[in-house]
Amino acid sequence: MRLFLAAVPAILLASCGHAENGAESSSASGSRTFALAGFDKVTLKGSDDVNVVVGKDFSVSATGPADELDLLEIVVEDGVLKVGRKSALRWHIGWSRKDEDDVKVTVTMPAIRGASLAGSGDMTIDSAAADSFKVSLAGSGNLKVGRLEAKAAELNLAGSGDIAVAGKVLTLKISGAGSGDVVASALEAETADISLAGSGNVSARATGSASASVLGSGDVTISGTDKCKTSMLGSGSVTCKV
């Protein structure tokens, strides 16, 4: 089921119209609230920023230039909160330029089980607790999870953006492609399975066993164990240290 909710203006000042072709907006700032609930995953497309906070109730709000807020589209589909732009204007432009006119979206939800980002926007998640948790990033944006507690975690990166996760999991799977980095040295795992292709780097921590496959010039650093199975093709390296 797909829910489309019109934004409810909370503060709306005079607008001077949306600037086309990447020009800076001249609109005054404003805010919107969205009456949305029933989701446990969040996706972001484009250059806007999303901050996710785990709390008792659902709430979604956005701040930024009023004409940019008019282009914002936030919907819930199959338990996923999707943040993007309306129609052909901005929704599909995952690689749009990031500037100071971008919208800031704040999401509160009881629990989060996964997140994905495509484009130049940034997403931060204060904490997450789930049996399994999956992160996917494509593009130049950054995604950060402050504290993750899970049985299984999967981190997938493609592009130049970075993923940073801290916390504790039983099993960790990391897939990296492109020039972006996966920083998981503060995420303690019992076992880790890492696959890296490209020039990006991966840092992880495993207290038991780990495996790492590198194709290209990227480097993998695994701390906490010297029980590593490695495969390398190219100039990249794998380092395992207790």
C-alpha positions as CSV (number, residue, x, y, z in Angstrom):
1,M,0.0,0.0,0.0
2,R,1.3,3.4,-0.9
3,L,0.4,6.5,1.1
4,F,0.8,10.0,-0.4
5,L,0.4,12.7,2.2
6,A,0.4,16.4,1.4
7,A,2.8,18.4,3.4
8,V,1.2,20.6,6.1
9,P,2.9,24.0,6.3
10,A,4.1,24.8,9.8
11,I,6.0,28.0,9.0
12,L,5.8,29.3,5.5
13,L,7.3,32.7,4.6
14,A,7.2,34.5,1.3
15,S,8.6,32.6,-1.7
16,C,10.4,34.1,-4.7
17,G,10.1,31.0,-6.9
18,H,12.3,28.0,-7.5
19,A,15.6,28.6,-9.4
20,E,16.1,26.4,-12.4
21,N,19.3,24.6,-13.7
22,G,21.0,24.4,-10.3
23,A,20.8,28.1,-9.5
24,E,20.5,28.9,-5.8
25,S,17.0,29.3,-4.3
26,S,15.9,32.8,-3.3
27,S,13.1,31.5,-1.2
28,A,12.7,32.2,2.6
29,S,13.0,29.3,4.9
30,G,10.1,27.2,6.1
31,S,9.1,23.9,7.5
32,R,6.7,21.0,6.8
33,T,5.3,18.1,8.8
34,F,4.2,14.8,7.3
35,A,1.6,12.5,9.0
36,L,3.3,9.2,8.2
37,A,3.7,6.0,10.2
38,G,4.1,2.3,9.9
39,F,7.6,2.1,8.4
40,D,10.8,0.4,9.7
41,K,13.2,1.3,6.8
42,V,14.3,4.6,5.3
43,T,15.5,5.4,1.8
44,L,16.9,8.7,0.5
45,K,17.3,9.8,-3.2
46,G,19.0,13.0,-4.1
47,S,20.9,15.7,-2.3
48,D,18.8,16.4,0.8
49,D,19.9,15.3,4.3
50,V,18.0,12.9,6.6
51,N,18.5,12.5,10.3
52,V,16.9,9.4,11.9
53,V,16.2,9.2,15.6
54,V,14.8,6.2,17.3
55,G,11.9,7.2,19.6
56,K,8.6,6.1,20.9
57,D,6.4,7.5,18.2
58,F,6.5,8.2,14.4
59,S,7.1,11.7,13.2
60,V,8.5,13.2,10.0
61,S,9.4,16.9,9.4
62,A,11.5,18.9,7.1
63,T,13.1,22.4,7.1
64,G,14.7,24.4,4.3
65,P,13.9,27.0,1.6
66,A,10.1,27.1,1.1
67,D,10.3,26.6,-2.7
68,E,12.5,23.5,-2.2
69,L,10.1,22.2,0.4
70,D,7.4,22.4,-2.3
71,L,9.3,19.9,-4.4
72,L,9.8,17.5,-1.6
73,E,8.0,14.1,-1.7
74,I,7.9,11.8,1.2
75,V,5.8,8.6,1.0
76,V,5.5,5.2,2.7
77,E,5.5,2.1,0.5
78,D,5.6,-1.4,1.8
79,G,7.0,-0.4,5.2
80,V,9.7,1.9,3.7
81,L,9.8,5.6,4.2
82,K,11.0,7.1,0.9
83,V,12.4,10.6,0.8
84,G,12.9,12.3,-2.6
85,R,11.6,15.0,-5.0
86,K,8.3,15.2,-6.9
87,S,7.9,13.7,-10.4
88,A,10.7,14.3,-12.9
89,L,12.0,17.4,-11.2
90,R,14.3,16.0,-8.7
91,W,13.1,12.5,-7.6
92,H,15.1,10.6,-10.2
93,I,18.2,12.7,-10.1
94,G,20.1,10.7,-7.6
95,W,23.4,12.5,-8.5
96,S,22.1,16.1,-8.2
97,R,24.4,18.8,-6.9
98,K,24.5,19.4,-3.2
99,D,24.3,22.9,-1.9
100,E,23.2,25.0,1.1
101,D,19.6,25.1,-0.3
102,D,19.1,21.4,0.3
103,V,16.3,20.3,2.7
104,K,16.9,18.8,6.1
105,V,14.5,16.0,7.0
106,T,14.1,14.7,10.6
107,V,12.6,11.3,11.1
108,T,11.6,9.7,14.4
109,M,10.6,6.0,14.5
110,P,10.3,3.3,17.1
111,A,12.7,1.0,15.3
112,I,14.7,0.8,12.1
113,R,15.8,-2.3,10.3
114,G,17.5,-0.9,7.2
115,A,18.5,2.2,5.3
116,S,19.6,3.1,1.7
117,L,20.9,6.3,0.1
118,A,21.4,7.2,-3.6
119,G,22.9,10.5,-4.5
120,S,24.8,13.3,-2.7
121,G,22.6,13.6,0.4
122,D,23.8,12.5,3.9
123,M,21.9,10.2,6.3
124,T,22.6,9.8,10.0
125,I,21.0,7.2,12.2
126,D,21.5,7.6,16.0
127,S,20.9,4.0,16.9
128,A,19.4,0.7,15.6
129,A,18.6,-2.7,17.2
130,A,17.3,-5.6,15.0
131,D,17.9,-9.2,14.2
132,S,19.3,-8.1,10.8
133,F,20.2,-4.7,9.5
134,K,21.1,-3.7,6.0
135,V,22.7,-0.5,4.7
136,S,23.1,0.3,1.0
137,L,24.8,3.4,-0.4
138,A,25.3,4.5,-4.0
139,G,26.7,7.9,-5.0
140,S,28.7,10.5,-3.1
141,G,26.6,10.9,0.0
142,N,27.6,9.6,3.4
143,L,25.7,7.3,5.8
144,K,26.4,7.0,9.5
145,V,25.0,4.7,12.2
146,G,25.9,5.8,15.7
147,R,25.2,2.6,17.4
148,L,24.0,-0.7,15.9
149,E,23.0,-3.9,17.8
150,A,22.2,-6.8,15.5
151,K,22.7,-10.5,14.9
152,A,23.6,-9.9,11.3
153,A,24.6,-6.7,9.5
154,E,25.2,-6.1,5.8
155,L,26.9,-3.0,4.5
156,N,26.9,-2.4,0.7
157,L,28.7,0.6,-0.9
158,A,29.0,1.7,-4.5
159,G,30.5,5.0,-5.4
160,S,32.5,7.7,-3.6
161,G,30.4,8.1,-0.5
162,D,31.4,6.7,2.9
163,I,29.6,4.3,5.4
164,A,30.5,4.5,9.1
165,V,28.9,2.2,11.6
166,A,29.7,1.5,15.3
167,G,28.2,-1.0,17.7
168,K,28.2,-4.8,18.0
169,V,26.9,-7.7,15.8
170,L,27.4,-11.4,15.5
171,T,28.1,-11.6,11.7
172,L,29.2,-8.8,9.4
173,K,29.2,-8.8,5.6
174,I,30.7,-5.8,3.7
175,S,30.7,-5.2,0.0
176,G,32.6,-2.2,-1.4
177,A,32.9,-1.0,-4.9
178,G,34.3,2.3,-6.1
179,S,36.3,4.9,-4.2
180,G,34.2,5.2,-1.1
181,D,35.3,3.9,2.3
182,V,33.5,1.6,4.8
183,V,34.6,2.5,8.3
184,A,33.5,-0.3,10.6
185,S,36.4,-0.6,13.0
186,A,34.1,0.5,15.8
187,L,31.6,-2.2,14.9
188,E,32.6,-5.4,16.8
189,A,31.7,-8.6,15.0
190,E,32.3,-12.2,15.8
191,T,32.9,-13.0,12.1
192,A,33.4,-10.8,9.1
193,D,33.1,-11.4,5.4
194,I,34.5,-8.6,3.2
195,S,34.6,-8.1,-0.5
196,L,36.2,-5.0,-2.0
197,A,36.6,-3.9,-5.6
198,G,38.0,-0.5,-6.6
199,S,40.1,2.1,-4.8
200,G,38.1,2.5,-1.6
201,N,39.2,1.2,1.8
202,V,37.5,-1.0,4.4
203,S,38.2,-1.2,8.1
204,A,36.5,-3.7,10.3
205,R,36.8,-5.6,13.6
206,A,36.3,-9.3,14.2
207,T,36.9,-11.3,17.4
208,G,36.6,-14.7,15.7
209,S,37.4,-15.4,12.0
210,A,37.4,-13.2,9.0
211,S,37.6,-13.5,5.2
212,A,38.6,-10.7,2.8
213,S,38.7,-10.6,-1.0
214,V,40.3,-7.6,-2.7
215,L,40.1,-6.7,-6.4
216,G,41.9,-3.5,-7.3
217,S,43.8,-0.9,-5.3
218,G,41.7,-0.7,-2.2
219,D,43.0,-1.8,1.3
220,V,41.2,-3.9,3.9
221,T,42.2,-3.7,7.6
222,I,40.8,-6.1,10.1
223,S,41.5,-5.7,13.8
224,G,40.8,-8.1,16.6
225,T,41.9,-11.3,15.0
226,D,44.7,-12.9,13.0
227,K,42.5,-15.7,11.7
228,C,42.0,-14.3,8.2
229,K,41.4,-16.0,4.9
230,T,42.4,-13.7,2.1
231,S,42.2,-13.4,-1.7
232,M,43.9,-10.5,-3.6
233,L,44.1,-9.5,-7.2
234,G,45.7,-6.1,-8.0
235,S,47.7,-3.6,-5.8
236,G,45.4,-3.7,-2.8
237,S,46.2,-5.2,0.5
238,V,44.7,-7.1,3.4
239,T,46.0,-6.6,7.0
240,C,44.8,-8.7,9.9
241,K,46.0,-7.9,13.4
242,V,45.0,-8.7,16.9
